[in-house]
Amino acid sequence: RCETGGLVPVVDLIERLENETPQKLGARRLTNAADALARVGFGFAPDSRFSLRAPKVSEPVVLFELGEGVDRLEDVSDACRSAQIELALGAYVAHADGDVADVEREALHSQLQSRPNLSAMEARRLRAELDWMLAVPPDMALLRRNLKNVGAEQQVAIRAAISAAVHADGIVQAAEVAGVEKLYKLLDFDPALAYADLHAGGAPNEPVSMRPAVPGRAGEAIPPDRPARLDAARIAAIRTDTARVSSVLGEIFANGDEDDEIEDAGVVASPIPGLDHKHAFFARDVILQQHWGEPAFEALAAKHGLMPSGALETLNEWAFDEHGEALLDEYDGYHVDFDIAVAIMVQVVEEARA
């Protein structure tokens, strides 16, 4: 299969490994499958620990040779994460008109080949994931629904990341501009912002408002405020802020299908009653130290596929309901309440013994 493109239905793969046809997929099943294949030198994309989303039960995966032993499949460099984000957004642009042209496919593969600071293993994994993203059309309706649940700052981050993806090869083609405009329309962004975003970085050639205008004073009229505009520094920051963008994209591009996230309740139970799996395991990690700096907190949230603000709100709401106090206090980062942390530790141990 690897020599012929590597595409295989994920249900067939699981059936070969488990000797039964799966009716649903979950994080544990997919992780076990990836680990089993890794032991014989193969991998598949998308790997739910590494990719922006897991495969649905009706979708294929891409098989590929790892080429070398891997101890922890989820460990990848920041350069790999950055490349993954740009390739994912490039693939979404390519899918915007409903068909991926050969020239778009070749451009994305060339973009991957030109990326610096990637290990041979990371390049192979990204190549397989790119093949999968180009073969499996995204659910644009789901993207639109998920985008409604994120704030303006996250939407600006998505726009900046799209612009960074298009600029990755140093050339902006007319077809790419048209693709971004279509993608903006599909995602309910103002398509008029696409051209401005792609040409961000130039200083405005008009006056900007420094203080309220005084009626009757002569001079050039001050233009009205415009929608949030990206600039080169903003795009550069987004390209390097891989943890936050991965977290945002992971939540926005997620399947939205419970079967793809959680195993049967009888197989895997949440270690903390009242929290779903992701937030429970996030809480279990966050209580391991008393204080978290903001970058470390964001990185931990990204590791669990969560947005920091949403994770903070969920854990504190749960803590208020269960303990009458917030678990995390925002003060020069995030301070963990000691008493609640101890209570959670006890709860996790009791659940493990049950």
LUMDREN-238117 format. One record per residue (C-alpha): residue number from 1; residue in three letters; x, y, z. Coordinates in steps of 0.2 Angstrom, whole numbers. Example, Ala and Ser with C-alpha at 12.3 -4.5 7.8 and 13.67 -1.06 7.14 Angstrom:
2
<n: 1 res: Ala east: 62 north: -22 up: 39>
<n: 2 res: Ser east: 68 north: -5 up: 36>
***
This chain:
354
<n: 1 res: Arg east: 0 north: 0 up: 0>
<n: 2 res: Cys east: 14 north: 12 up: 4>
<n: 3 res: Glu east: 21 north: 11 up: -14>
<n: 4 res: Thr east: 3 north: 15 up: -22>
<n: 5 res: Gly east: -1 north: 30 up: -12>
<n: 6 res: Gly east: -4 north: 23 up: 5>
<n: 7 res: Leu east: -23 north: 26 up: 6>
<n: 8 res: Val east: -32 north: 13 up: 16>
<n: 9 res: Pro east: -49 north: 14 up: 25>
<n: 10 res: Val east: -46 north: 16 up: 43>
<n: 11 res: Val east: -59 north: 3 up: 47>
<n: 12 res: Asp east: -49 north: -10 up: 37>
<n: 13 res: Leu east: -33 north: -5 up: 46>
<n: 14 res: Ile east: -41 north: -7 up: 63>
<n: 15 res: Glu east: -49 north: -24 up: 58>
<n: 16 res: Arg east: -32 north: -31 up: 53>
<n: 17 res: Leu east: -24 north: -26 up: 69>
<n: 18 res: Glu east: -39 north: -31 up: 81>
<n: 19 res: Asn east: -47 north: -45 up: 71>
<n: 20 res: Glu east: -64 north: -36 up: 72>
<n: 21 res: Thr east: -73 north: -22 up: 62>
<n: 22 res: Pro east: -74 north: -6 up: 73>
<n: 23 res: Gln east: -91 north: 3 up: 74>
<n: 24 res: Lys east: -83 north: 19 up: 81>
<n: 25 res: Leu east: -66 north: 26 up: 83>
<n: 26 res: Gly east: -59 north: 33 up: 99>
<n: 27 res: Ala east: -42 north: 41 up: 105>
<n: 28 res: Arg east: -36 north: 25 up: 113>
<n: 29 res: Arg east: -40 north: 14 up: 98>
<n: 30 res: Leu east: -31 north: 25 up: 86>
<n: 31 res: Thr east: -16 north: 27 up: 98>
<n: 32 res: Asn east: -15 north: 9 up: 100>
<n: 33 res: Ala east: -15 north: 6 up: 81>
<n: 34 res: Ala east: -2 north: 19 up: 79>
<n: 35 res: Asp east: 9 north: 11 up: 92>
<n: 36 res: Ala east: 7 north: -6 up: 85>
<n: 37 res: Leu east: 12 north: -1 up: 67>
<n: 38 res: Ala east: 27 north: 9 up: 74>
<n: 39 res: Arg east: 34 north: -7 up: 82>
<n: 40 res: Val east: 36 north: -14 up: 64>
<n: 41 res: Gly east: 42 north: 2 up: 56>
<n: 42 res: Phe east: 26 north: 10 up: 49>
<n: 43 res: Gly east: 15 north: 25 up: 53>
<n: 44 res: Phe east: -2 north: 32 up: 47>
<n: 45 res: Ala east: -8 north: 49 up: 45>
<n: 46 res: Pro east: -17 north: 57 up: 53>
<n: 47 res: Asp east: -11 north: 52 up: 70>
<n: 48 res: Ser east: -23 north: 59 up: 83>
<n: 49 res: Arg east: -8 north: 64 up: 94>
<n: 50 res: Phe east: 1 north: 74 up: 81>
<n: 51 res: Ser east: -12 north: 79 up: 68>
<n: 52 res: Leu east: -25 north: 93 up: 69>
<n: 53 res: Arg east: -39 north: 81 up: 69>
<n: 54 res: Ala east: -42 north: 62 up: 69>
<n: 55 res: Pro east: -49 north: 52 up: 55>
<n: 56 res: Lys east: -68 north: 48 up: 55>
<n: 57 res: Val east: -73 north: 30 up: 54>
<n: 58 res: Ser east: -79 north: 33 up: 36>
<n: 59 res: Glu east: -62 north: 40 up: 30>
<n: 60 res: Pro east: -46 north: 33 up: 24>
<n: 61 res: Val east: -29 north: 35 up: 32>
<n: 62 res: Val east: -12 north: 36 up: 23>
<n: 63 res: Leu east: 1 north: 22 up: 27>
<n: 64 res: Phe east: 19 north: 26 up: 26>
<n: 65 res: Glu east: 36 north: 20 up: 32>
<n: 66 res: Leu east: 44 north: 28 up: 47>
<n: 67 res: Gly east: 61 north: 24 up: 42>
<n: 68 res: Glu east: 68 north: 24 up: 59>
<n: 69 res: Gly east: 63 north: 19 up: 77>
<n: 70 res: Val east: 52 north: 31 up: 87>
<n: 71 res: Asp east: 50 north: 31 up: 106>
<n: 72 res: Arg east: 36 north: 44 up: 107>
<n: 73 res: Leu east: 26 north: 47 up: 91>
<n: 74 res: Glu east: 19 north: 63 up: 98>
<n: 75 res: Asp east: 36 north: 72 up: 101>
<n: 76 res: Val east: 38 north: 84 up: 86>
<n: 77 res: Ser east: 48 north: 101 up: 85>
<n: 78 res: Asp east: 41 north: 118 up: 84>
<n: 79 res: Ala east: 47 north: 119 up: 65>
<n: 80 res: Cys east: 37 north: 104 up: 62>
<n: 81 res: Arg east: 21 north: 111 up: 70>
<n: 82 res: Ser east: 23 north: 127 up: 61>
<n: 83 res: Ala east: 25 north: 118 up: 44>
<n: 84 res: Gln east: 10 north: 107 up: 49>
<n: 85 res: Ile east: -1 north: 123 up: 51>
<n: 86 res: Glu east: 4 north: 131 up: 35>
<n: 87 res: Leu east: 2 north: 115 up: 25>
<n: 88 res: Ala east: -16 north: 112 up: 33>
<n: 89 res: Leu east: -21 north: 130 up: 29>
<n: 90 res: Gly east: -14 north: 128 up: 11>
<n: 91 res: Ala east: -24 north: 112 up: 9>
<n: 92 res: Tyr east: -40 north: 121 up: 15>
<n: 93 res: Val east: -36 north: 135 up: 2>
<n: 94 res: Ala east: -34 north: 121 up: -11>
<n: 95 res: His east: -50 north: 113 up: -7>
<n: 96 res: Ala east: -60 north: 130 up: -7>
<n: 97 res: Asp east: -66 north: 128 up: -25>
<n: 98 res: Gly east: -71 north: 110 up: -22>
<n: 99 res: Asp east: -57 north: 103 up: -32>
<n: 100 res: Val east: -38 north: 101 up: -29>
<n: 101 res: Ala east: -28 north: 105 up: -45>
<n: 102 res: Asp east: -12 north: 97 up: -49>
<n: 103 res: Val east: -3 north: 113 up: -48>
<n: 104 res: Glu east: -9 north: 116 up: -31>
<n: 105 res: Arg east: -4 north: 99 up: -25>
<n: 106 res: Glu east: 13 north: 101 up: -32>
<n: 107 res: Ala east: 15 north: 118 up: -24>
<n: 108 res: Leu east: 11 north: 112 up: -7>
<n: 109 res: His east: 23 north: 97 up: -9>
<n: 110 res: Ser east: 37 north: 109 up: -15>
<n: 111 res: Gln east: 33 north: 120 up: 0>
<n: 112 res: Leu east: 36 north: 105 up: 12>
<n: 113 res: Gln east: 52 north: 101 up: 3>
<n: 114 res: Ser east: 59 north: 118 up: 5>
<n: 115 res: Arg east: 55 north: 119 up: 24>
<n: 116 res: Pro east: 71 north: 120 up: 35>
<n: 117 res: Asn east: 75 north: 112 up: 51>
<n: 118 res: Leu east: 64 north: 97 up: 49>
<n: 119 res: Ser east: 71 north: 80 up: 53>
<n: 120 res: Ala east: 69 north: 66 up: 40>
<n: 121 res: Met east: 56 north: 58 up: 51>
<n: 122 res: Glu east: 46 north: 74 up: 52>
<n: 123 res: Ala east: 47 north: 77 up: 34>
<n: 124 res: Arg east: 40 north: 59 up: 30>
<n: 125 res: Arg east: 26 north: 61 up: 43>
<n: 126 res: Leu east: 21 north: 78 up: 36>
<n: 127 res: Arg east: 21 north: 72 up: 18>
<n: 128 res: Ala east: 9 north: 58 up: 23>
<n: 129 res: Glu east: -2 north: 70 up: 32>
<n: 130 res: Leu east: -2 north: 82 up: 17>
<n: 131 res: Asp east: -7 north: 68 up: 6>
<n: 132 res: Trp east: -21 north: 64 up: 18>
<n: 133 res: Met east: -27 north: 82 up: 19>
<n: 134 res: Leu east: -27 north: 83 up: 0>
<n: 135 res: Ala east: -37 north: 67 up: -2>
<n: 136 res: Val east: -50 north: 70 up: 11>
<n: 137 res: Pro east: -61 north: 85 up: 8>
<n: 138 res: Pro east: -64 north: 96 up: 24>
<n: 139 res: Asp east: -81 north: 98 up: 31>
<n: 140 res: Met east: -83 north: 117 up: 28>
<n: 141 res: Ala east: -100 north: 117 up: 36>
<n: 142 res: Leu east: -93 north: 111 up: 52>
<n: 143 res: Leu east: -79 north: 123 up: 51>
<n: 144 res: Arg east: -91 north: 138 up: 50>
<n: 145 res: Arg east: -101 north: 131 up: 65>
<n: 146 res: Asn east: -85 north: 129 up: 75>
<n: 147 res: Leu east: -78 north: 146 up: 70>
<n: 148 res: Lys east: -94 north: 154 up: 78>
<n: 149 res: Asn east: -88 north: 148 up: 95>
<n: 150 res: Val east: -71 north: 157 up: 95>
<n: 151 res: Gly east: -68 north: 175 up: 98>
<n: 152 res: Ala east: -62 north: 189 up: 87>
<n: 153 res: Glu east: -44 north: 187 up: 93>
<n: 154 res: Gln east: -44 north: 169 up: 87>
<n: 155 res: Gln east: -52 north: 173 up: 71>
<n: 156 res: Val east: -38 north: 186 up: 68>
<n: 157 res: Ala east: -26 north: 172 up: 72>
<n: 158 res: Ile east: -34 north: 161 up: 59>
<n: 159 res: Arg east: -33 north: 175 up: 46>
<n: 160 res: Ala east: -14 north: 178 up: 50>
<n: 161 res: Ala east: -10 north: 159 up: 49>
<n: 162 res: Ile east: -19 north: 158 up: 32>
<n: 163 res: Ser east: -9 north: 173 up: 26>
<n: 164 res: Ala east: 7 north: 165 up: 32>
<n: 165 res: Ala east: 3 north: 149 up: 23>
<n: 166 res: Val east: 1 north: 157 up: 7>
<n: 167 res: His east: 17 north: 167 up: 9>
<n: 168 res: Ala east: 27 north: 152 up: 14>
<n: 169 res: Asp east: 35 north: 150 up: -3>
<n: 170 res: Gly east: 38 north: 168 up: -5>
<n: 171 res: Ile east: 27 north: 170 up: -20>
<n: 172 res: Val east: 8 north: 175 up: -20>
<n: 173 res: Gln east: -1 north: 169 up: -35>
<n: 174 res: Ala east: -17 north: 176 up: -42>
<n: 175 res: Ala east: -25 north: 159 up: -40>
<n: 176 res: Glu east: -20 north: 158 up: -22>
<n: 177 res: Val east: -28 north: 175 up: -19>
<n: 178 res: Ala east: -44 north: 169 up: -27>
<n: 179 res: Gly east: -43 north: 153 up: -16>
<n: 180 res: Val east: -41 north: 163 up: 0>
<n: 181 res: Glu east: -56 north: 174 up: -5>
<n: 182 res: Lys east: -67 north: 158 up: -8>
<n: 183 res: Leu east: -61 north: 151 up: 9>
<n: 184 res: Tyr east: -65 north: 167 up: 18>
<n: 185 res: Lys east: -83 north: 166 up: 11>
<n: 186 res: Leu east: -84 north: 148 up: 16>
<n: 187 res: Leu east: -79 north: 153 up: 34>
<n: 188 res: Asp east: -90 north: 168 up: 34>
<n: 189 res: Phe east: -75 north: 180 up: 35>
<n: 190 res: Asp east: -77 north: 196 up: 25>
<n: 191 res: Pro east: -69 north: 191 up: 8>
<n: 192 res: Ala east: -64 north: 210 up: 6>
<n: 193 res: Leu east: -51 north: 207 up: 19>
<n: 194 res: Ala east: -42 north: 193 up: 9>
<n: 195 res: Tyr east: -33 north: 204 up: -2>
<n: 196 res: Ala east: -28 north: 216 up: 12>
<n: 197 res: Asp east: -22 north: 202 up: 23>
<n: 198 res: Leu east: -11 north: 194 up: 9>
<n: 199 res: His east: -3 north: 211 up: 6>
<n: 200 res: Ala east: -1 north: 215 up: 24>
<n: 201 res: Gly east: 14 north: 224 up: 30>
<n: 202 res: Gly east: 14 north: 240 up: 20>
<n: 203 res: Ala east: 11 north: 256 up: 30>
<n: 204 res: Pro east: -5 north: 264 up: 26>
<n: 205 res: Asn east: -3 north: 279 up: 14>
<n: 206 res: Glu east: -17 north: 289 up: 23>
<n: 207 res: Pro east: -18 north: 298 up: 39>
<n: 208 res: Val east: -23 north: 288 up: 54>
<n: 209 res: Ser east: -34 north: 294 up: 69>
<n: 210 res: Met east: -23 north: 300 up: 83>
<n: 211 res: Arg east: -36 north: 310 up: 93>
<n: 212 res: Pro east: -54 north: 315 up: 90>
<n: 213 res: Ala east: -57 north: 328 up: 75>
<n: 214 res: Val east: -61 north: 346 up: 80>
<n: 215 res: Pro east: -76 north: 353 up: 69>
<n: 216 res: Gly east: -71 north: 367 up: 57>
<n: 217 res: Arg east: -52 north: 363 up: 58>
<n: 218 res: Ala east: -44 north: 363 up: 40>
<n: 219 res: Gly east: -34 north: 348 up: 34>
<n: 220 res: Glu east: -36 north: 331 up: 26>
<n: 221 res: Ala east: -51 north: 321 up: 32>
<n: 222 res: Ile east: -47 north: 307 up: 44>
<n: 223 res: Pro east: -54 north: 290 up: 37>
<n: 224 res: Pro east: -66 north: 279 up: 47>
<n: 225 res: Asp east: -59 north: 265 up: 57>
<n: 226 res: Arg east: -57 north: 249 up: 47>
<n: 227 res: Pro east: -59 north: 231 up: 52>
<n: 228 res: Ala east: -44 north: 223 up: 61>
<n: 229 res: Arg east: -29 north: 223 up: 49>
<n: 230 res: Leu east: -15 north: 211 up: 49>
<n: 231 res: Asp east: 3 north: 217 up: 48>
<n: 232 res: Ala east: 20 north: 208 up: 44>
<n: 233 res: Ala east: 24 north: 208 up: 63>
<n: 234 res: Arg east: 8 north: 200 up: 67>
<n: 235 res: Ile east: 10 north: 186 up: 54>
<n: 236 res: Ala east: 28 north: 183 up: 59>
<n: 237 res: Ala east: 22 north: 181 up: 77>
<n: 238 res: Ile east: 8 north: 169 up: 72>
<n: 239 res: Arg east: 20 north: 158 up: 62>
<n: 240 res: Thr east: 31 north: 156 up: 77>
<n: 241 res: Asp east: 17 north: 154 up: 90>
<n: 242 res: Thr east: 14 north: 136 up: 85>
<n: 243 res: Ala east: 7 north: 130 up: 102>
<n: 244 res: Arg east: -7 north: 143 up: 102>
<n: 245 res: Val east: -11 north: 142 up: 84>
<n: 246 res: Ser east: -11 north: 123 up: 85>
<n: 247 res: Ser east: -23 north: 124 up: 99>
<n: 248 res: Val east: -35 north: 136 up: 90>
<n: 249 res: Leu east: -34 north: 126 up: 74>
<n: 250 res: Gly east: -36 north: 109 up: 83>
<n: 251 res: Glu east: -52 north: 115 up: 90>
<n: 252 res: Ile east: -59 north: 123 up: 75>
<n: 253 res: Phe east: -54 north: 109 up: 63>
<n: 254 res: Ala east: -60 north: 95 up: 74>
<n: 255 res: Asn east: -72 north: 82 up: 68>
<n: 256 res: Gly east: -86 north: 87 up: 81>
<n: 257 res: Asp east: -90 north: 69 up: 82>
<n: 258 res: Glu east: -90 north: 61 up: 99>
<n: 259 res: Asp east: -86 north: 44 up: 92>
<n: 260 res: Asp east: -69 north: 51 up: 86>
<n: 261 res: Glu east: -64 north: 58 up: 103>
<n: 262 res: Ile east: -70 north: 46 up: 116>
<n: 263 res: Glu east: -71 north: 27 up: 118>
<n: 264 res: Asp east: -86 north: 18 up: 125>
<n: 265 res: Ala east: -89 north: 23 up: 143>
<n: 266 res: Gly east: -87 north: 5 up: 148>
<n: 267 res: Val east: -69 north: 5 up: 141>
<n: 268 res: Val east: -62 north: 22 up: 146>
<n: 269 res: Ala east: -69 north: 32 up: 161>
<n: 270 res: Ser east: -65 north: 50 up: 164>
<n: 271 res: Pro east: -53 north: 50 up: 179>
<n: 272 res: Ile east: -62 north: 65 up: 186>
<n: 273 res: Pro east: -81 north: 64 up: 187>
<n: 274 res: Gly east: -89 north: 80 up: 180>
<n: 275 res: Leu east: -75 north: 83 up: 167>
<n: 276 res: Asp east: -74 north: 76 up: 150>
<n: 277 res: His east: -58 north: 66 up: 145>
<n: 278 res: Lys east: -48 north: 81 up: 138>
<n: 279 res: His east: -51 north: 92 up: 153>
<n: 280 res: Ala east: -49 north: 79 up: 166>
<n: 281 res: Phe east: -32 north: 74 up: 159>
<n: 282 res: Phe east: -27 north: 92 up: 157>
<n: 283 res: Ala east: -32 north: 95 up: 175>
<n: 284 res: Arg east: -22 north: 80 up: 181>
<n: 285 res: Asp east: -7 north: 88 up: 173>
<n: 286 res: Val east: -10 north: 106 up: 178>
<n: 287 res: Ile east: -10 north: 101 up: 197>
<n: 288 res: Leu east: 7 north: 94 up: 196>
<n: 289 res: Gln east: 15 north: 111 up: 199>
<n: 290 res: Gln east: 8 north: 126 up: 209>
<n: 291 res: His east: 11 north: 140 up: 197>
<n: 292 res: Trp east: 11 north: 141 up: 178>
<n: 293 res: Gly east: 18 north: 154 up: 167>
<n: 294 res: Glu east: 7 north: 159 up: 152>
<n: 295 res: Pro east: 17 north: 152 up: 138>
<n: 296 res: Ala east: 19 north: 135 up: 148>
<n: 297 res: Phe east: 0 north: 135 up: 152>
<n: 298 res: Glu east: -4 north: 138 up: 133>
<n: 299 res: Ala east: 8 north: 124 up: 128>
<n: 300 res: Leu east: 0 north: 112 up: 140>
<n: 301 res: Ala east: -17 north: 116 up: 134>
<n: 302 res: Ala east: -11 north: 114 up: 116>
<n: 303 res: Lys east: -4 north: 97 up: 121>
<n: 304 res: His east: -22 north: 92 up: 126>
<n: 305 res: Gly east: -30 north: 99 up: 111>
<n: 306 res: Leu east: -38 north: 113 up: 121>
<n: 307 res: Met east: -39 north: 132 up: 119>
<n: 308 res: Pro east: -31 north: 140 up: 135>
<n: 309 res: Ser east: -46 north: 152 up: 139>
<n: 310 res: Gly east: -59 north: 138 up: 136>
<n: 311 res: Ala east: -49 north: 126 up: 147>
<n: 312 res: Leu east: -47 north: 139 up: 161>
<n: 313 res: Glu east: -66 north: 143 up: 161>
<n: 314 res: Thr east: -71 north: 124 up: 161>
<n: 315 res: Leu east: -59 north: 120 up: 175>
<n: 316 res: Asn east: -64 north: 134 up: 186>
<n: 317 res: Glu east: -83 north: 132 up: 183>
<n: 318 res: Trp east: -81 north: 113 up: 188>
<n: 319 res: Ala east: -70 north: 118 up: 203>
<n: 320 res: Phe east: -84 north: 131 up: 209>
<n: 321 res: Asp east: -97 north: 118 up: 207>
<n: 322 res: Glu east: -87 north: 104 up: 216>
<n: 323 res: His east: -77 north: 114 up: 229>
<n: 324 res: Gly east: -84 north: 132 up: 230>
<n: 325 res: Glu east: -67 north: 140 up: 224>
<n: 326 res: Ala east: -58 north: 142 up: 207>
<n: 327 res: Leu east: -44 north: 130 up: 204>
<n: 328 res: Leu east: -34 north: 142 up: 194>
<n: 329 res: Asp east: -31 north: 160 up: 199>
<n: 330 res: Glu east: -24 north: 172 up: 185>
<n: 331 res: Tyr east: -10 north: 181 up: 194>
<n: 332 res: Asp east: 6 north: 184 up: 184>
<n: 333 res: Gly east: 2 north: 167 up: 175>
<n: 334 res: Tyr east: -9 north: 154 up: 183>
<n: 335 res: His east: -9 north: 149 up: 202>
<n: 336 res: Val east: -15 north: 132 up: 207>
<n: 337 res: Asp east: -26 north: 131 up: 222>
<n: 338 res: Phe east: -17 north: 119 up: 234>
<n: 339 res: Asp east: -32 north: 112 up: 243>
<n: 340 res: Ile east: -42 north: 108 up: 227>
<n: 341 res: Ala east: -26 north: 101 up: 219>
<n: 342 res: Val east: -25 north: 89 up: 233>
<n: 343 res: Ala east: -43 north: 84 up: 232>
<n: 344 res: Ile east: -41 north: 81 up: 213>
<n: 345 res: Met east: -26 north: 70 up: 217>
<n: 346 res: Val east: -36 north: 60 up: 229>
<n: 347 res: Gln east: -50 north: 58 up: 217>
<n: 348 res: Val east: -39 north: 52 up: 203>
<n: 349 res: Val east: -32 north: 39 up: 214>
<n: 350 res: Glu east: -49 north: 33 up: 220>
<n: 351 res: Glu east: -55 north: 32 up: 202>
<n: 352 res: Ala east: -40 north: 22 up: 197>
<n: 353 res: Arg east: -43 north: 10 up: 211>
<n: 354 res: Ala east: -62 north: 8 up: 208>
***
